[in-house]
Amino acid sequence: MSTQPGPLDFAFTAPIGVEVKGETWSCVEVPDSVALLGTGRTVRVVGTVDDQPVTAGLMPTGAGAHMLSISAALRKKLGKDLGDTVHVHLTERLS
């Protein structure tokens, strides 16, 4: 559990698309995120999505997990859309 800013080394593969309030958002759910981060609040992180660098906030899903937004620009760069799988590697916690 990492409750303070600092290095992370957490990788996972997940499909783009998280159900939030009856809608599908272009995000990936971070598995076991509350245990990993020690909080259910938003946490800023650095990492990669399919080897593309990202700095973003992991947002609470409202169902006890966190999600990482995959922007339209990033999806276009990756050539991926809702339902496609991406590999995420979180390397640093900023907040």
Backbone as CSV, one residue per row, in Angstrom:
resi,resn,N_x,N_y,N_z,CA_x,CA_y,CA_z,C_x,C_y,C_z
1,MET,0.855,-1.193,0.000,0.000,0.000,0.000,0.888,1.238,0.000
2,SER,0.628,2.168,-0.911,1.408,3.384,-1.040,0.497,4.581,-0.780
3,THR,0.524,5.109,0.440,-0.357,6.227,0.764,0.325,7.579,0.583
4,GLN,1.609,7.576,0.238,2.369,8.807,0.054,2.891,8.892,-1.380
5,PRO,3.197,10.127,-1.852,3.814,10.252,-3.170,5.126,9.467,-3.229
6,GLY,5.434,8.966,-4.409,6.675,8.227,-4.592,6.550,7.206,-5.698
7,PRO,7.576,6.380,-5.859,7.582,5.406,-6.953,6.497,4.345,-6.799
8,LEU,5.959,3.931,-7.926,5.025,2.808,-8.006,5.555,1.865,-9.083
9,ASP,5.188,0.622,-9.016,5.477,-0.321,-10.083,4.290,-1.272,-10.144
10,PHE,3.245,-0.828,-10.844,2.011,-1.591,-10.903,1.537,-1.633,-12.345
11,ALA,1.436,-2.818,-12.902,1.017,-2.976,-14.301,-0.203,-3.884,-14.383
12,PHE,-1.066,-3.586,-15.355,-2.250,-4.407,-15.581,-2.748,-4.189,-17.002
13,THR,-3.586,-5.088,-17.437,-4.224,-4.996,-18.747,-5.730,-4.958,-18.517
14,ALA,-6.410,-4.047,-19.208,-7.858,-3.901,-19.008,-8.510,-3.339,-20.263
15,PRO,-9.800,-3.615,-20.442,-10.526,-3.034,-21.568,-10.906,-1.582,-21.274
16,ILE,-10.967,-0.781,-22.332,-11.435,0.604,-22.199,-12.951,0.556,-22.079
17,GLY,-13.475,1.151,-21.013,-14.922,1.202,-20.810,-15.291,0.841,-19.391
18,VAL,-15.711,1.831,-18.634,-16.137,1.635,-17.254,-17.559,2.166,-17.118
19,GLU,-18.457,1.340,-16.553,-19.840,1.764,-16.326,-19.893,2.721,-15.135
20,VAL,-20.378,3.943,-15.379,-20.536,4.944,-14.327,-21.925,5.555,-14.474
21,LYS,-22.756,5.373,-13.466,-24.102,5.949,-13.464,-24.869,5.629,-14.738
22,GLY,-24.782,4.389,-15.210,-25.542,3.957,-16.372,-24.945,4.315,-17.710
23,GLU,-23.754,4.937,-17.716,-23.084,5.287,-18.965,-21.736,4.590,-19.008
24,THR,-21.219,4.357,-20.205,-19.884,3.791,-20.350,-18.903,4.920,-20.617
25,TRP,-17.947,5.078,-19.713,-16.923,6.122,-19.846,-15.675,5.516,-20.462
26,SER,-14.918,6.324,-21.207,-13.683,5.830,-21.835,-12.546,5.869,-20.815
27,CYS,-12.636,4.921,-19.894,-11.665,4.777,-18.814,-11.314,3.304,-18.681
28,VAL,-10.236,3.020,-17.946,-9.929,1.649,-17.552,-9.970,1.585,-16.036
29,GLU,-10.503,0.481,-15.516,-10.572,0.303,-14.072,-9.247,-0.268,-13.569
30,VAL,-8.738,0.329,-12.494,-7.480,-0.106,-11.889,-7.804,-1.190,-10.864
31,PRO,-7.330,-2.418,-11.079,-7.670,-3.502,-10.149,-7.036,-3.292,-8.771
32,ASP,-7.803,-3.605,-7.720,-7.318,-3.517,-6.337,-6.729,-2.147,-6.006
33,SER,-7.295,-1.087,-6.594,-6.700,0.243,-6.469,-6.751,0.801,-5.054
34,VAL,-7.831,0.550,-4.316,-7.918,1.103,-2.957,-6.851,0.458,-2.072
35,ALA,-6.645,-0.850,-2.226,-5.581,-1.522,-1.463,-4.210,-1.008,-1.898
36,LEU,-4.017,-0.811,-3.194,-2.743,-0.336,-3.723,-2.421,1.073,-3.231
37,LEU,-3.431,1.958,-3.264,-3.211,3.376,-2.987,-3.536,3.787,-1.560
38,GLY,-4.272,2.953,-0.849,-4.607,3.262,0.534,-5.660,4.334,0.699
39,THR,-6.420,4.619,-0.359,-7.457,5.643,-0.297,-8.492,5.397,-1.393
40,GLY,-9.687,5.924,-1.182,-10.723,5.887,-2.197,-10.865,7.225,-2.895
41,ARG,-9.974,8.158,-2.592,-10.019,9.500,-3.197,-9.187,9.561,-4.472
42,THR,-9.305,10.666,-5.209,-8.528,10.870,-6.427,-7.038,10.920,-6.097
43,VAL,-6.243,10.253,-6.919,-4.790,10.205,-6.745,-4.141,10.498,-8.093
44,ARG,-3.180,11.435,-8.123,-2.459,11.749,-9.362,-1.302,10.776,-9.537
45,VAL,-1.150,10.286,-10.774,-0.111,9.302,-11.068,0.573,9.603,-12.400
46,VAL,1.734,8.981,-12.574,2.473,9.001,-13.837,2.608,7.556,-14.277
47,GLY,2.544,7.333,-15.579,2.717,5.981,-16.087,2.648,5.956,-17.590
48,THR,2.324,4.770,-18.115,2.177,4.606,-19.556,0.912,3.808,-19.848
49,VAL,0.339,4.081,-21.011,-0.763,3.289,-21.551,-0.277,2.812,-22.914
50,ASP,-0.087,1.507,-23.064,0.513,0.948,-24.288,1.779,1.717,-24.667
51,ASP,2.633,1.965,-23.690,3.932,2.643,-23.844,3.835,4.130,-24.176
52,GLN,2.633,4.712,-24.169,2.481,6.163,-24.329,2.465,6.799,-22.939
53,PRO,3.310,7.815,-22.691,3.355,8.423,-21.357,2.059,9.156,-21.002
54,VAL,1.638,9.025,-19.741,0.462,9.730,-19.235,0.734,10.242,-17.832
55,THR,0.170,11.399,-17.526,0.101,11.935,-16.171,-1.358,12.263,-15.963
56,ALA,-1.977,11.649,-14.963,-3.426,11.787,-14.828,-3.860,11.530,-13.391
57,GLY,-5.117,11.856,-13.144,-5.724,11.528,-11.862,-6.486,10.224,-11.970
58,LEU,-6.262,9.330,-11.019,-7.091,8.126,-10.916,-8.328,8.538,-10.145
59,MET,-9.479,8.490,-10.792,-10.726,8.965,-10.195,-11.479,7.815,-9.557
60,PRO,-12.145,8.084,-8.420,-12.985,7.042,-7.823,-14.133,6.678,-8.769
61,THR,-14.458,5.383,-8.835,-15.553,4.938,-9.695,-16.910,5.090,-9.014
62,GLY,-16.882,5.238,-7.689,-18.131,5.268,-6.937,-18.545,3.876,-6.494
63,ALA,-17.758,2.863,-6.908,-18.056,1.480,-6.548,-16.859,0.834,-5.850
64,GLY,-16.031,1.663,-5.193,-14.913,1.136,-4.423,-13.649,0.876,-5.213
65,ALA,-13.493,1.514,-6.355,-12.289,1.339,-7.167,-11.888,2.698,-7.759
66,HIS,-10.843,2.684,-8.566,-10.397,3.874,-9.284,-10.406,3.571,-10.777
67,MET,-10.466,4.644,-11.575,-10.397,4.494,-13.030,-9.466,5.558,-13.593
68,LEU,-8.826,5.202,-14.693,-7.924,6.080,-15.420,-8.587,6.450,-16.731
69,SER,-8.775,7.743,-16.951,-9.401,8.204,-18.189,-8.468,7.989,-19.374
70,ILE,-9.020,7.490,-20.466,-8.281,7.320,-21.718,-8.893,8.320,-22.696
71,SER,-8.236,9.472,-22.852,-8.785,10.577,-23.641,-8.951,10.200,-25.110
72,ALA,-9.782,10.973,-25.801,-9.991,10.751,-27.236,-8.669,10.880,-27.990
73,ALA,-7.842,11.854,-27.607,-6.552,12.045,-28.270,-5.643,10.832,-28.056
74,LEU,-5.629,10.291,-26.844,-4.808,9.116,-26.563,-5.352,7.891,-27.296
75,ARG,-6.678,7.717,-27.304,-7.269,6.586,-28.033,-6.912,6.650,-29.517
76,LYS,-6.947,7.856,-30.088,-6.598,8.021,-31.502,-5.130,7.660,-31.728
77,LYS,-4.249,8.129,-30.838,-2.821,7.841,-30.962,-2.559,6.334,-30.870
78,LEU,-3.327,5.651,-30.007,-3.162,4.219,-29.819,-3.898,3.394,-30.873
79,GLY,-4.836,4.031,-31.583,-5.666,3.308,-32.535,-6.653,2.388,-31.833
80,LYS,-7.144,2.824,-30.659,-8.042,1.989,-29.862,-9.321,2.747,-29.541
81,ASP,-10.368,1.986,-29.193,-11.663,2.569,-28.873,-12.286,1.786,-27.724
82,LEU,-13.503,2.142,-27.349,-14.206,1.440,-26.278,-14.211,-0.054,-26.559
83,GLY,-13.925,-0.847,-25.529,-13.913,-2.293,-25.655,-12.549,-2.870,-25.980
84,ASP,-11.648,-2.054,-26.539,-10.294,-2.525,-26.830,-9.479,-2.588,-25.539
85,THR,-8.513,-3.481,-25.503,-7.687,-3.687,-24.318,-6.400,-2.880,-24.411
86,VAL,-5.988,-2.304,-23.281,-4.723,-1.569,-23.191,-3.903,-2.117,-22.024
87,HIS,-2.584,-1.931,-22.107,-1.678,-2.302,-21.021,-1.270,-1.014,-20.308
88,VAL,-1.504,-0.963,-19.006,-1.204,0.223,-18.196,-0.085,-0.112,-17.226
89,HIS,0.888,0.793,-17.106,1.961,0.640,-16.124,2.065,1.947,-15.344
90,LEU,1.707,1.905,-14.061,1.797,3.078,-13.189,3.174,3.083,-12.545
91,THR,3.908,4.205,-12.694,5.292,4.257,-12.235,5.547,5.230,-11.090
92,GLU,4.630,6.191,-10.877,4.850,7.160,-9.801,3.529,7.709,-9.285
93,ARG,3.448,7.868,-7.982,2.298,8.524,-7.346,2.693,9.960,-7.045
94,LEU,1.911,10.925,-7.544,2.206,12.337,-7.343,1.463,12.943,-6.168
95,SER,0.320,12.369,-5.791,-0.463,12.928,-4.671,-1.101,11.804,-3.874
